[in-house]
Amino acid sequence: MWAGRGRRDGARITNTSKHTGRMTAVLTIRADGEKLPILFVLRGKLGGRIETNEFEEYPEGHFYTVQENAWMDAVTRHFYVEKVVKI
């Protein structure tokens, strides 16, 4: 599901039978150089199949949420501030 490092073109994901096929990754480094956990925003609906069934299978140490277009919107930004930045 992950695209190759350093790609200049869009990543093509060929097999997405279980996963959504689209995501946004929010990477944050504080001014002191501390790297925060990655926030992955996947395409899906709050309370839907991905959030309720698949998140437990994803690697620990990062944060995951869903949004209909896998974008950072007001709801995902609030999640980011409350969960990731405040750790």
Distance bins in CASP14 RR format, pairs under 12 A and 6 or more apart:
PFRMAT RR
TARGET T0000
AUTHOR 0000-0000-0000
RMODE 2
METHOD distances of the structure
MODEL  1
1 11 0 0 0 0 1 0 0 0 0 0 0
1 12 0 0 0 0 0 1 0 0 0 0 0
1 13 1 0 0 1 0 0 0 0 0 0 0
1 14 0 0 0 0 1 0 0 0 0 0 0
1 15 0 0 0 0 1 0 0 0 0 0 0
1 16 1 0 0 1 0 0 0 0 0 0 0
1 17 0 0 0 0 0 1 0 0 0 0 0
1 18 0 0 0 0 1 0 0 0 0 0 0
1 19 1 0 1 0 0 0 0 0 0 0 0
1 20 0 0 0 0 1 0 0 0 0 0 0
1 21 1 0 0 1 0 0 0 0 0 0 0
1 22 0 0 0 0 0 1 0 0 0 0 0
1 23 0 0 0 0 1 0 0 0 0 0 0
1 25 0 0 0 0 0 1 0 0 0 0 0
1 40 0 0 0 0 0 1 0 0 0 0 0
1 42 0 0 0 0 0 1 0 0 0 0 0
1 54 0 0 0 0 0 1 0 0 0 0 0
1 58 0 0 0 0 0 1 0 0 0 0 0
1 59 0 0 0 0 0 1 0 0 0 0 0
2 11 0 0 0 0 1 0 0 0 0 0 0
2 13 0 0 0 0 1 0 0 0 0 0 0
2 19 0 0 0 0 0 1 0 0 0 0 0
2 21 0 0 0 0 0 1 0 0 0 0 0
2 23 0 0 0 0 1 0 0 0 0 0 0
2 25 0 0 0 0 1 0 0 0 0 0 0
2 38 0 0 0 0 0 1 0 0 0 0 0
2 40 0 0 0 0 0 1 0 0 0 0 0
2 59 0 0 0 0 0 1 0 0 0 0 0
3 9 0 0 0 0 1 0 0 0 0 0 0
3 10 1 0 0 1 0 0 0 0 0 0 0
3 11 1 1 0 0 0 0 0 0 0 0 0
3 12 0 0 0 0 1 0 0 0 0 0 0
3 13 1 0 0 1 0 0 0 0 0 0 0
3 14 0 0 0 0 0 1 0 0 0 0 0
3 21 0 0 0 0 0 1 0 0 0 0 0
3 22 0 0 0 0 0 1 0 0 0 0 0
3 23 0 0 0 0 0 1 0 0 0 0 0
3 25 0 0 0 0 0 1 0 0 0 0 0
4 10 0 0 0 0 0 1 0 0 0 0 0
4 11 1 0 0 1 0 0 0 0 0 0 0
4 12 0 0 0 0 0 1 0 0 0 0 0
4 13 0 0 0 0 0 1 0 0 0 0 0
5 11 0 0 0 0 0 1 0 0 0 0 0
10 22 0 0 0 0 0 1 0 0 0 0 0
11 21 0 0 0 0 1 0 0 0 0 0 0
11 22 0 0 0 0 1 0 0 0 0 0 0
11 23 0 0 0 0 0 1 0 0 0 0 0
11 25 0 0 0 0 0 1 0 0 0 0 0
12 21 0 0 0 0 0 1 0 0 0 0 0
12 22 0 0 0 0 0 1 0 0 0 0 0
13 19 0 0 0 0 1 0 0 0 0 0 0
13 20 0 0 0 0 1 0 0 0 0 0 0
13 21 1 0 1 0 0 0 0 0 0 0 0
13 22 0 0 0 0 1 0 0 0 0 0 0
13 23 0 0 0 0 1 0 0 0 0 0 0
13 43 0 0 0 0 0 1 0 0 0 0 0
14 21 0 0 0 0 1 0 0 0 0 0 0
15 21 0 0 0 0 1 0 0 0 0 0 0
16 22 0 0 0 0 1 0 0 0 0 0 0
16 23 0 0 0 0 0 1 0 0 0 0 0
16 42 0 0 0 0 0 1 0 0 0 0 0
16 43 0 0 0 0 1 0 0 0 0 0 0
16 50 0 0 0 0 0 1 0 0 0 0 0
18 42 0 0 0 0 0 1 0 0 0 0 0
18 49 0 0 0 0 1 0 0 0 0 0 0
18 50 0 0 0 0 1 0 0 0 0 0 0
18 53 0 0 0 0 1 0 0 0 0 0 0
18 54 1 0 0 1 0 0 0 0 0 0 0
18 57 0 0 0 0 1 0 0 0 0 0 0
18 58 0 0 0 0 0 1 0 0 0 0 0
19 40 0 0 0 0 0 1 0 0 0 0 0
19 42 1 0 0 1 0 0 0 0 0 0 0
19 43 0 0 0 0 1 0 0 0 0 0 0
19 44 0 0 0 0 0 1 0 0 0 0 0
19 49 0 0 0 0 0 1 0 0 0 0 0
19 50 1 0 0 1 0 0 0 0 0 0 0
19 53 0 0 0 0 0 1 0 0 0 0 0
19 54 1 0 0 1 0 0 0 0 0 0 0
19 55 0 0 0 0 0 1 0 0 0 0 0
19 57 0 0 0 0 1 0 0 0 0 0 0
19 58 0 0 0 0 1 0 0 0 0 0 0
19 64 0 0 0 0 0 1 0 0 0 0 0
19 66 0 0 0 0 0 1 0 0 0 0 0
19 70 0 0 0 0 0 1 0 0 0 0 0
20 40 0 0 0 0 0 1 0 0 0 0 0
20 41 0 0 0 0 0 1 0 0 0 0 0
20 42 1 0 1 0 0 0 0 0 0 0 0
20 43 1 0 1 0 0 0 0 0 0 0 0
20 44 1 0 1 0 0 0 0 0 0 0 0
20 45 0 0 0 0 0 1 0 0 0 0 0
20 48 0 0 0 0 0 1 0 0 0 0 0
20 49 0 0 0 0 1 0 0 0 0 0 0
20 50 1 0 0 1 0 0 0 0 0 0 0
20 51 0 0 0 0 0 1 0 0 0 0 0
20 54 0 0 0 0 1 0 0 0 0 0 0
20 55 0 0 0 0 0 1 0 0 0 0 0
20 64 0 0 0 0 0 1 0 0 0 0 0
20 66 0 0 0 0 1 0 0 0 0 0 0
20 67 0 0 0 0 0 1 0 0 0 0 0
20 68 0 0 0 0 0 1 0 0 0 0 0
20 69 0 0 0 0 0 1 0 0 0 0 0
20 70 1 0 0 1 0 0 0 0 0 0 0
21 40 0 0 0 0 0 1 0 0 0 0 0
21 42 0 0 0 0 1 0 0 0 0 0 0
21 43 1 0 0 1 0 0 0 0 0 0 0
21 44 0 0 0 0 0 1 0 0 0 0 0
21 50 0 0 0 0 0 1 0 0 0 0 0
21 54 0 0 0 0 0 1 0 0 0 0 0
21 69 0 0 0 0 0 1 0 0 0 0 0
21 70 0 0 0 0 1 0 0 0 0 0 0
22 40 0 0 0 0 0 1 0 0 0 0 0
22 41 0 0 0 0 1 0 0 0 0 0 0
22 42 1 0 0 1 0 0 0 0 0 0 0
22 43 1 0 1 0 0 0 0 0 0 0 0
22 44 0 0 0 0 1 0 0 0 0 0 0
22 50 0 0 0 0 0 1 0 0 0 0 0
22 66 0 0 0 0 0 1 0 0 0 0 0
22 67 0 0 0 0 0 1 0 0 0 0 0
22 68 0 0 0 0 0 1 0 0 0 0 0
22 69 1 0 0 1 0 0 0 0 0 0 0
22 70 1 0 1 0 0 0 0 0 0 0 0
22 71 0 0 0 0 1 0 0 0 0 0 0
23 38 0 0 0 0 0 1 0 0 0 0 0
23 39 0 0 0 0 0 1 0 0 0 0 0
23 40 1 0 1 0 0 0 0 0 0 0 0
23 41 1 0 0 1 0 0 0 0 0 0 0
23 42 1 0 1 0 0 0 0 0 0 0 0
23 43 1 0 0 1 0 0 0 0 0 0 0
23 44 0 0 0 0 0 1 0 0 0 0 0
23 50 0 0 0 0 0 1 0 0 0 0 0
23 54 0 0 0 0 0 1 0 0 0 0 0
23 58 0 0 0 0 0 1 0 0 0 0 0
23 62 0 0 0 0 0 1 0 0 0 0 0
23 64 0 0 0 0 1 0 0 0 0 0 0
23 65 0 0 0 0 0 1 0 0 0 0 0
23 66 0 0 0 0 1 0 0 0 0 0 0
23 67 0 0 0 0 1 0 0 0 0 0 0
23 69 0 0 0 0 0 1 0 0 0 0 0
23 70 1 0 1 0 0 0 0 0 0 0 0
23 71 0 0 0 0 0 1 0 0 0 0 0
23 72 0 0 0 0 0 1 0 0 0 0 0
23 76 0 0 0 0 0 1 0 0 0 0 0
24 38 0 0 0 0 0 1 0 0 0 0 0
24 39 0 0 0 0 1 0 0 0 0 0 0
24 40 1 0 0 1 0 0 0 0 0 0 0
24 41 1 0 1 0 0 0 0 0 0 0 0
24 42 0 0 0 0 1 0 0 0 0 0 0
24 43 0 0 0 0 1 0 0 0 0 0 0
24 44 0 0 0 0 0 1 0 0 0 0 0
24 64 0 0 0 0 0 1 0 0 0 0 0
24 65 0 0 0 0 1 0 0 0 0 0 0
24 66 0 0 0 0 0 1 0 0 0 0 0
24 67 0 0 0 0 1 0 0 0 0 0 0
24 69 0 0 0 0 1 0 0 0 0 0 0
24 70 1 0 1 0 0 0 0 0 0 0 0
24 71 1 0 0 1 0 0 0 0 0 0 0
24 72 1 0 0 1 0 0 0 0 0 0 0
24 73 0 0 0 0 0 1 0 0 0 0 0
24 76 0 0 0 0 1 0 0 0 0 0 0
24 77 0 0 0 0 0 1 0 0 0 0 0
24 80 0 0 0 0 0 1 0 0 0 0 0
25 37 0 0 0 0 0 1 0 0 0 0 0
25 38 1 0 1 0 0 0 0 0 0 0 0
25 39 1 0 0 1 0 0 0 0 0 0 0
25 40 1 0 1 0 0 0 0 0 0 0 0
25 41 1 0 0 1 0 0 0 0 0 0 0
25 42 0 0 0 0 0 1 0 0 0 0 0
25 62 0 0 0 0 1 0 0 0 0 0 0
25 63 0 0 0 0 0 1 0 0 0 0 0
25 64 0 0 0 0 0 1 0 0 0 0 0
25 65 0 0 0 0 0 1 0 0 0 0 0
25 70 0 0 0 0 1 0 0 0 0 0 0
25 72 0 0 0 0 0 1 0 0 0 0 0
25 80 0 0 0 0 0 1 0 0 0 0 0
25 84 0 0 0 0 0 1 0 0 0 0 0
26 36 0 0 0 0 1 0 0 0 0 0 0
26 37 0 0 0 0 1 0 0 0 0 0 0
26 38 1 0 0 1 0 0 0 0 0 0 0
26 39 1 0 1 0 0 0 0 0 0 0 0
26 40 1 0 0 1 0 0 0 0 0 0 0
26 41 1 0 0 1 0 0 0 0 0 0 0
26 42 0 0 0 0 0 1 0 0 0 0 0
26 62 0 0 0 0 0 1 0 0 0 0 0
26 63 0 0 0 0 1 0 0 0 0 0 0
26 64 0 0 0 0 0 1 0 0 0 0 0
26 65 0 0 0 0 1 0 0 0 0 0 0
26 67 0 0 0 0 0 1 0 0 0 0 0
26 70 0 0 0 0 0 1 0 0 0 0 0
26 71 0 0 0 0 0 1 0 0 0 0 0
26 72 1 0 0 1 0 0 0 0 0 0 0
26 76 0 0 0 0 1 0 0 0 0 0 0
26 77 0 0 0 0 1 0 0 0 0 0 0
26 79 0 0 0 0 0 1 0 0 0 0 0
26 80 1 0 0 1 0 0 0 0 0 0 0
26 81 0 0 0 0 0 1 0 0 0 0 0
26 83 0 0 0 0 0 1 0 0 0 0 0
26 84 1 0 0 1 0 0 0 0 0 0 0
26 85 0 0 0 0 0 1 0 0 0 0 0
27 35 1 0 0 1 0 0 0 0 0 0 0
27 36 0 0 0 0 1 0 0 0 0 0 0
27 37 0 0 0 0 1 0 0 0 0 0 0
27 38 1 0 1 0 0 0 0 0 0 0 0
27 39 0 0 0 0 1 0 0 0 0 0 0
27 40 0 0 0 0 0 1 0 0 0 0 0
27 62 0 0 0 0 0 1 0 0 0 0 0
27 63 0 0 0 0 0 1 0 0 0 0 0
27 80 0 0 0 0 0 1 0 0 0 0 0
27 84 0 0 0 0 0 1 0 0 0 0 0
28 34 0 0 0 0 1 0 0 0 0 0 0
28 35 1 0 0 1 0 0 0 0 0 0 0
28 36 1 0 1 0 0 0 0 0 0 0 0
28 37 0 0 0 0 1 0 0 0 0 0 0
28 38 0 0 0 0 1 0 0 0 0 0 0
28 39 1 0 0 1 0 0 0 0 0 0 0
28 62 0 0 0 0 0 1 0 0 0 0 0
28 63 0 0 0 0 0 1 0 0 0 0 0
28 80 0 0 0 0 1 0 0 0 0 0 0
28 81 0 0 0 0 0 1 0 0 0 0 0
28 83 0 0 0 0 0 1 0 0 0 0 0
28 84 1 0 0 1 0 0 0 0 0 0 0
28 85 1 0 0 1 0 0 0 0 0 0 0
28 86 0 0 0 0 0 1 0 0 0 0 0
28 87 0 0 0 0 0 1 0 0 0 0 0
29 35 1 0 1 0 0 0 0 0 0 0 0
29 36 1 0 0 1 0 0 0 0 0 0 0
29 37 0 0 0 0 0 1 0 0 0 0 0
29 38 0 0 0 0 0 1 0 0 0 0 0
30 36 1 0 0 1 0 0 0 0 0 0 0
30 84 0 0 0 0 0 1 0 0 0 0 0
30 85 0 0 0 0 1 0 0 0 0 0 0
30 87 0 0 0 0 0 1 0 0 0 0 0
34 84 0 0 0 0 0 1 0 0 0 0 0
34 85 0 0 0 0 0 1 0 0 0 0 0
34 87 0 0 0 0 0 1 0 0 0 0 0
35 61 0 0 0 0 0 1 0 0 0 0 0
35 62 0 0 0 0 0 1 0 0 0 0 0
35 84 0 0 0 0 0 1 0 0 0 0 0
35 87 0 0 0 0 0 1 0 0 0 0 0
36 61 0 0 0 0 0 1 0 0 0 0 0
36 62 0 0 0 0 1 0 0 0 0 0 0
36 63 0 0 0 0 1 0 0 0 0 0 0
36 80 0 0 0 0 1 0 0 0 0 0 0
36 81 0 0 0 0 0 1 0 0 0 0 0
36 83 0 0 0 0 0 1 0 0 0 0 0
36 84 1 0 1 0 0 0 0 0 0 0 0
36 85 1 0 0 1 0 0 0 0 0 0 0
36 86 0 0 0 0 0 1 0 0 0 0 0
36 87 1 0 0 1 0 0 0 0 0 0 0
37 58 0 0 0 0 0 1 0 0 0 0 0
37 59 0 0 0 0 0 1 0 0 0 0 0
37 60 0 0 0 0 1 0 0 0 0 0 0
37 61 1 0 1 0 0 0 0 0 0 0 0
37 62 1 0 1 0 0 0 0 0 0 0 0
37 63 1 0 1 0 0 0 0 0 0 0 0
37 64 0 0 0 0 0 1 0 0 0 0 0
37 80 0 0 0 0 0 1 0 0 0 0 0
37 83 0 0 0 0 1 0 0 0 0 0 0
37 84 1 0 0 1 0 0 0 0 0 0 0
37 85 0 0 0 0 0 1 0 0 0 0 0
37 86 0 0 0 0 0 1 0 0 0 0 0
37 87 1 0 0 1 0 0 0 0 0 0 0
38 58 0 0 0 0 0 1 0 0 0 0 0
38 59 0 0 0 0 1 0 0 0 0 0 0
38 60 0 0 0 0 0 1 0 0 0 0 0
38 61 0 0 0 0 1 0 0 0 0 0 0
38 62 1 0 1 0 0 0 0 0 0 0 0
38 63 1 0 0 1 0 0 0 0 0 0 0
38 64 0 0 0 0 1 0 0 0 0 0 0
38 65 0 0 0 0 0 1 0 0 0 0 0
38 80 0 0 0 0 0 1 0 0 0 0 0
38 83 0 0 0 0 0 1 0 0 0 0 0
38 84 0 0 0 0 1 0 0 0 0 0 0
39 61 0 0 0 0 0 1 0 0 0 0 0
39 62 1 0 0 1 0 0 0 0 0 0 0
39 63 1 0 1 0 0 0 0 0 0 0 0
39 64 1 0 0 1 0 0 0 0 0 0 0
39 65 1 0 0 1 0 0 0 0 0 0 0
39 66 0 0 0 0 0 1 0 0 0 0 0
39 67 0 0 0 0 0 1 0 0 0 0 0
39 70 0 0 0 0 0 1 0 0 0 0 0
39 72 0 0 0 0 1 0 0 0 0 0 0
39 76 1 0 0 1 0 0 0 0 0 0 0
39 77 0 0 0 0 1 0 0 0 0 0 0
39 78 0 0 0 0 0 1 0 0 0 0 0
39 79 1 0 0 1 0 0 0 0 0 0 0
39 80 1 0 1 0 0 0 0 0 0 0 0
39 81 0 0 0 0 0 1 0 0 0 0 0
39 82 0 0 0 0 0 1 0 0 0 0 0
39 83 1 0 0 1 0 0 0 0 0 0 0
39 84 1 0 1 0 0 0 0 0 0 0 0
39 85 0 0 0 0 1 0 0 0 0 0 0
39 87 0 0 0 0 0 1 0 0 0 0 0
40 50 0 0 0 0 0 1 0 0 0 0 0
40 51 0 0 0 0 0 1 0 0 0 0 0
40 54 0 0 0 0 0 1 0 0 0 0 0
40 55 0 0 0 0 1 0 0 0 0 0 0
40 58 1 0 0 1 0 0 0 0 0 0 0
40 59 0 0 0 0 1 0 0 0 0 0 0
40 61 0 0 0 0 0 1 0 0 0 0 0
40 62 1 0 0 1 0 0 0 0 0 0 0
40 63 1 0 0 1 0 0 0 0 0 0 0
40 64 1 0 1 0 0 0 0 0 0 0 0
40 65 1 0 0 1 0 0 0 0 0 0 0
40 66 0 0 0 0 1 0 0 0 0 0 0
40 67 0 0 0 0 0 1 0 0 0 0 0
40 70 0 0 0 0 1 0 0 0 0 0 0
40 72 0 0 0 0 0 1 0 0 0 0 0
40 76 0 0 0 0 0 1 0 0 0 0 0
40 79 0 0 0 0 0 1 0 0 0 0 0
40 80 0 0 0 0 0 1 0 0 0 0 0
40 83 0 0 0 0 0 1 0 0 0 0 0
40 84 0 0 0 0 0 1 0 0 0 0 0
41 50 0 0 0 0 0 1 0 0 0 0 0
41 51 0 0 0 0 0 1 0 0 0 0 0
41 62 0 0 0 0 0 1 0 0 0 0 0
41 63 0 0 0 0 1 0 0 0 0 0 0
41 64 0 0 0 0 1 0 0 0 0 0 0
41 65 1 0 1 0 0 0 0 0 0 0 0
41 66 1 0 0 1 0 0 0 0 0 0 0
41 67 1 0 1 0 0 0 0 0 0 0 0
41 68 0 0 0 0 0 1 0 0 0 0 0
41 69 0 0 0 0 1 0 0 0 0 0 0
41 70 1 0 1 0 0 0 0 0 0 0 0
41 71 1 0 0 1 0 0 0 0 0 0 0
41 72 1 0 0 1 0 0 0 0 0 0 0
41 73 0 0 0 0 1 0 0 0 0 0 0
41 75 0 0 0 0 1 0 0 0 0 0 0
41 76 1 0 1 0 0 0 0 0 0 0 0
41 77 0 0 0 0 1 0 0 0 0 0 0
41 79 0 0 0 0 1 0 0 0 0 0 0
41 80 0 0 0 0 1 0 0 0 0 0 0
41 84 0 0 0 0 0 1 0 0 0 0 0
42 48 0 0 0 0 0 1 0 0 0 0 0
42 49 0 0 0 0 0 1 0 0 0 0 0
42 50 1 0 1 0 0 0 0 0 0 0 0
42 51 0 0 0 0 1 0 0 0 0 0 0
42 54 0 0 0 0 1 0 0 0 0 0 0
42 55 0 0 0 0 1 0 0 0 0 0 0
42 58 0 0 0 0 1 0 0 0 0 0 0
42 62 0 0 0 0 0 1 0 0 0 0 0
42 63 0 0 0 0 0 1 0 0 0 0 0
42 64 1 0 0 1 0 0 0 0 0 0 0
42 65 1 0 0 1 0 0 0 0 0 0 0
42 66 1 0 1 0 0 0 0 0 0 0 0
42 67 1 0 0 1 0 0 0 0 0 0 0
42 68 0 0 0 0 0 1 0 0 0 0 0
42 69 0 0 0 0 0 1 0 0 0 0 0
42 70 1 0 1 0 0 0 0 0 0 0 0
42 71 0 0 0 0 0 1 0 0 0 0 0
42 76 0 0 0 0 0 1 0 0 0 0 0
43 49 0 0 0 0 0 1 0 0 0 0 0
43 50 0 0 0 0 1 0 0 0 0 0 0
43 51 0 0 0 0 0 1 0 0 0 0 0
43 54 0 0 0 0 0 1 0 0 0 0 0
43 65 0 0 0 0 0 1 0 0 0 0 0
43 66 1 0 0 1 0 0 0 0 0 0 0
43 67 1 0 0 1 0 0 0 0 0 0 0
43 68 1 0 0 1 0 0 0 0 0 0 0
43 69 1 0 0 1 0 0 0 0 0 0 0
43 70 1 1 0 0 0 0 0 0 0 0 0
43 71 0 0 0 0 1 0 0 0 0 0 0
43 76 0 0 0 0 0 1 0 0 0 0 0
44 50 1 0 1 0 0 0 0 0 0 0 0
44 51 1 0 0 1 0 0 0 0 0 0 0
44 52 0 0 0 0 0 1 0 0 0 0 0
44 53 0 0 0 0 0 1 0 0 0 0 0
44 54 0 0 0 0 0 1 0 0 0 0 0
44 55 0 0 0 0 0 1 0 0 0 0 0
44 64 0 0 0 0 0 1 0 0 0 0 0
44 65 0 0 0 0 1 0 0 0 0 0 0
44 66 1 0 1 0 0 0 0 0 0 0 0
44 67 1 0 0 1 0 0 0 0 0 0 0
44 68 1 0 0 1 0 0 0 0 0 0 0
44 69 0 0 0 0 1 0 0 0 0 0 0
44 70 1 0 0 1 0 0 0 0 0 0 0
44 71 0 0 0 0 0 1 0 0 0 0 0
44 76 0 0 0 0 0 1 0 0 0 0 0
45 51 1 0 0 1 0 0 0 0 0 0 0
45 52 0 0 0 0 0 1 0 0 0 0 0
45 65 0 0 0 0 0 1 0 0 0 0 0
45 66 1 0 0 1 0 0 0 0 0 0 0
45 67 0 0 0 0 1 0 0 0 0 0 0
45 68 1 0 0 1 0 0 0 0 0 0 0
45 69 0 0 0 0 0 1 0 0 0 0 0
45 70 0 0 0 0 0 1 0 0 0 0 0
45 75 0 0 0 0 0 1 0 0 0 0 0
46 52 0 0 0 0 1 0 0 0 0 0 0
46 55 0 0 0 0 0 1 0 0 0 0 0
46 65 0 0 0 0 1 0 0 0 0 0 0
46 66 1 0 0 1 0 0 0 0 0 0 0
46 67 0 0 0 0 1 0 0 0 0 0 0
46 68 0 0 0 0 1 0 0 0 0 0 0
46 73 0 0 0 0 0 1 0 0 0 0 0
46 75 1 0 0 1 0 0 0 0 0 0 0
46 76 0 0 0 0 1 0 0 0 0 0 0
46 79 0 0 0 0 1 0 0 0 0 0 0
47 53 0 0 0 0 1 0 0 0 0 0 0
47 54 0 0 0 0 0 1 0 0 0 0 0
47 55 0 0 0 0 0 1 0 0 0 0 0
47 65 0 0 0 0 0 1 0 0 0 0 0
47 66 1 0 0 1 0 0 0 0 0 0 0
47 67 0 0 0 0 0 1 0 0 0 0 0
47 68 0 0 0 0 0 1 0 0 0 0 0
48 54 0 0 0 0 1 0 0 0 0 0 0
48 55 0 0 0 0 0 1 0 0 0 0 0
48 65 0 0 0 0 0 1 0 0 0 0 0
48 66 1 0 0 1 0 0 0 0 0 0 0
48 67 0 0 0 0 0 1 0 0 0 0 0
48 68 0 0 0 0 0 1 0 0 0 0 0
49 55 0 0 0 0 0 1 0 0 0 0 0
49 66 0 0 0 0 1 0 0 0 0 0 0
50 56 0 0 0 0 0 1 0 0 0 0 0
50 57 0 0 0 0 0 1 0 0 0 0 0
50 58 0 0 0 0 1 0 0 0 0 0 0
50 64 0 0 0 0 1 0 0 0 0 0 0
50 65 0 0 0 0 1 0 0 0 0 0 0
50 66 1 0 1 0 0 0 0 0 0 0 0
50 67 0 0 0 0 0 1 0 0 0 0 0
50 68 0 0 0 0 0 1 0 0 0 0 0
50 70 0 0 0 0 0 1 0 0 0 0 0
51 58 0 0 0 0 0 1 0 0 0 0 0
51 64 0 0 0 0 1 0 0 0 0 0 0
51 65 1 0 0 1 0 0 0 0 0 0 0
51 66 1 0 1 0 0 0 0 0 0 0 0
51 67 0 0 0 0 0 1 0 0 0 0 0
51 79 0 0 0 0 0 1 0 0 0 0 0
52 64 0 0 0 0 0 1 0 0 0 0 0
52 66 0 0 0 0 1 0 0 0 0 0 0
53 66 0 0 0 0 0 1 0 0 0 0 0
54 64 0 0 0 0 1 0 0 0 0 0 0
54 66 0 0 0 0 1 0 0 0 0 0 0
55 62 0 0 0 0 0 1 0 0 0 0 0
55 63 0 0 0 0 1 0 0 0 0 0 0
55 64 1 0 1 0 0 0 0 0 0 0 0
55 65 0 0 0 0 1 0 0 0 0 0 0
55 66 0 0 0 0 1 0 0 0 0 0 0
56 64 0 0 0 0 1 0 0 0 0 0 0
57 64 0 0 0 0 0 1 0 0 0 0 0
58 64 1 0 1 0 0 0 0 0 0 0 0
58 65 0 0 0 0 0 1 0 0 0 0 0
58 66 0 0 0 0 0 1 0 0 0 0 0
61 83 0 0 0 0 0 1 0 0 0 0 0
61 84 0 0 0 0 0 1 0 0 0 0 0
61 87 0 0 0 0 0 1 0 0 0 0 0
62 83 0 0 0 0 0 1 0 0 0 0 0
62 84 0 0 0 0 1 0 0 0 0 0 0
62 87 0 0 0 0 0 1 0 0 0 0 0
63 76 0 0 0 0 0 1 0 0 0 0 0
63 79 1 0 0 1 0 0 0 0 0 0 0
63 80 1 0 0 1 0 0 0 0 0 0 0
63 81 0 0 0 0 0 1 0 0 0 0 0
63 82 0 0 0 0 0 1 0 0 0 0 0
63 83 1 0 1 0 0 0 0 0 0 0 0
63 84 1 0 1 0 0 0 0 0 0 0 0
63 85 0 0 0 0 0 1 0 0 0 0 0
63 86 0 0 0 0 0 1 0 0 0 0 0
63 87 0 0 0 0 1 0 0 0 0 0 0
64 70 0 0 0 0 0 1 0 0 0 0 0
64 76 0 0 0 0 0 1 0 0 0 0 0
64 79 0 0 0 0 1 0 0 0 0 0 0
64 80 0 0 0 0 0 1 0 0 0 0 0
64 83 0 0 0 0 1 0 0 0 0 0 0
64 84 0 0 0 0 0 1 0 0 0 0 0
65 71 0 0 0 0 0 1 0 0 0 0 0
65 72 0 0 0 0 1 0 0 0 0 0 0
65 73 0 0 0 0 0 1 0 0 0 0 0
65 75 0 0 0 0 1 0 0 0 0 0 0
65 76 1 0 1 0 0 0 0 0 0 0 0
65 77 0 0 0 0 0 1 0 0 0 0 0
65 78 0 0 0 0 1 0 0 0 0 0 0
65 79 1 0 1 0 0 0 0 0 0 0 0
65 80 0 0 0 0 1 0 0 0 0 0 0
65 82 0 0 0 0 0 1 0 0 0 0 0
65 83 0 0 0 0 1 0 0 0 0 0 0
65 84 0 0 0 0 1 0 0 0 0 0 0
66 73 0 0 0 0 0 1 0 0 0 0 0
66 75 0 0 0 0 1 0 0 0 0 0 0
66 76 0 0 0 0 1 0 0 0 0 0 0
66 79 0 0 0 0 1 0 0 0 0 0 0
67 73 1 0 1 0 0 0 0 0 0 0 0
67 74 0 0 0 0 0 1 0 0 0 0 0
67 75 1 0 0 1 0 0 0 0 0 0 0
67 76 1 0 1 0 0 0 0 0 0 0 0
67 77 0 0 0 0 0 1 0 0 0 0 0
67 78 0 0 0 0 0 1 0 0 0 0 0
67 79 0 0 0 0 1 0 0 0 0 0 0
67 80 0 0 0 0 0 1 0 0 0 0 0
68 75 0 0 0 0 0 1 0 0 0 0 0
68 76 0 0 0 0 0 1 0 0 0 0 0
69 75 0 0 0 0 0 1 0 0 0 0 0
69 76 0 0 0 0 0 1 0 0 0 0 0
70 76 0 0 0 0 1 0 0 0 0 0 0
71 77 0 0 0 0 0 1 0 0 0 0 0
72 78 0 0 0 0 0 1 0 0 0 0 0
72 79 0 0 0 0 1 0 0 0 0 0 0
72 80 1 0 0 1 0 0 0 0 0 0 0
72 81 0 0 0 0 0 1 0 0 0 0 0
72 84 0 0 0 0 0 1 0 0 0 0 0
73 79 0 0 0 0 1 0 0 0 0 0 0
73 80 0 0 0 0 0 1 0 0 0 0 0
74 80 0 0 0 0 0 1 0 0 0 0 0
74 81 0 0 0 0 0 1 0 0 0 0 0
75 81 0 0 0 0 0 1 0 0 0 0 0
75 82 0 0 0 0 0 1 0 0 0 0 0
76 82 0 0 0 0 0 1 0 0 0 0 0
76 83 0 0 0 0 0 1 0 0 0 0 0
76 84 0 0 0 0 0 1 0 0 0 0 0
77 83 0 0 0 0 0 1 0 0 0 0 0
77 84 0 0 0 0 0 1 0 0 0 0 0
77 85 0 0 0 0 0 1 0 0 0 0 0
78 84 0 0 0 0 0 1 0 0 0 0 0
78 85 0 0 0 0 0 1 0 0 0 0 0
78 86 0 0 0 0 0 1 0 0 0 0 0
79 85 0 0 0 0 0 1 0 0 0 0 0
79 86 0 0 0 0 0 1 0 0 0 0 0
80 86 0 0 0 0 1 0 0 0 0 0 0
80 87 0 0 0 0 0 1 0 0 0 0 0
81 87 0 0 0 0 0 1 0 0 0 0 0
END
